[in-house]
């Protein structure tokens, strides 16, 4: 299952530092998830204060 970071992202970096496989990086205007690296652990969803990450 892919995870998506929505436009509600506040670019705080909480998700990036929480990801155990470093699948999250800063894109042009917000953080993005590399779905080829993501293991669907859900750590990013739990860490996001803006609730901007969802499973799609």
C-alpha positions, 0 to 999 in steps of 0.5 A, a space after each residue: 500500500 502506498 503512502 501519500 503526503 498531502 498539501 497539508 504538509 507543514 514541512 516540519 521533517 518529523 516524518 523524515 526523521 522517523 522513517 526507518 528506511 529513509 524513504 522520505 525526502 524533501 521535494 520541491 515544496 514539501 516532503 515526498 515518499 519513495 514508494 519503492 523504498 517504503 515498507 508500509 510500517 506506518 511510523 510516518 503517519 504516527 509522527 505527522 503533527 499535521 495528519 498530512 500522511 495517509 495510506 492510499 
